[in-house]
Amino acid sequence: MNPDVTIVDIASAPGGVDFDFCRQQNIRAKLCPGLPGIYAPQSSAEILFEAIVKSLS
């Protein structure tokens, strides 16, 4: 992994990143679960709706 990488985890808490491992390896990682809904609520809602409908089919 490139040492300049920053991981932005947008999954719901507790997220999907091993933050303890990232700290041990000096990898920057941030949990931002609300990011899509805060900055793109319409698009986020449409994508989520389509995923739910698809999973119910």
C-alpha positions in Angstrom: 0.0 0.0 0.0 1.2 3.5 -0.9 2.4 5.1 2.4 0.5 8.3 1.4 -2.8 6.6 1.3 -5.7 7.7 3.5 -8.6 5.3 4.1 -12.1 6.9 4.4 -14.6 4.3 5.7 -18.2 5.3 4.9 -19.7 2.1 6.3 -22.0 2.3 9.3 -20.3 2.1 12.7 -18.2 0.2 13.6 -17.1 0.4 10.0 -15.2 -2.2 8.0 -11.7 -1.1 8.6 -9.3 -2.5 11.2 -8.5 0.8 12.8 -6.1 -0.7 15.4 -4.1 -2.3 12.6 -4.0 1.0 10.7 -2.7 2.8 13.8 0.0 0.1 14.3 1.1 0.5 10.6 0.9 4.3 10.6 -1.9 4.3 8.0 -4.3 7.2 8.1 -7.9 6.0 8.5 -11.1 7.9 9.3 -14.6 6.6 10.0 -17.1 8.9 8.2 -20.4 6.9 8.2 -22.7 9.8 7.4 -20.5 11.3 4.6 -22.6 10.2 1.6 -25.9 11.3 3.1 -24.6 14.6 4.3 -23.0 15.7 1.0 -25.2 13.9 -1.6 -28.5 13.0 0.1 -30.5 12.6 -3.1 -27.9 10.4 -4.9 -27.4 8.4 -1.7 -31.1 7.8 -1.3 -31.5 6.7 -4.9 -28.5 4.3 -4.7 -29.8 2.8 -1.5 -33.3 2.4 -2.8 -32.0 0.7 -5.9 -29.9 -1.7 -3.9 -32.8 -2.6 -1.6 -35.2 -3.2 -4.5 -32.5 -5.3 -6.2 -31.9 -7.4 -3.1 -35.6 -8.1 -2.7 -36.0 -9.3 -6.3 
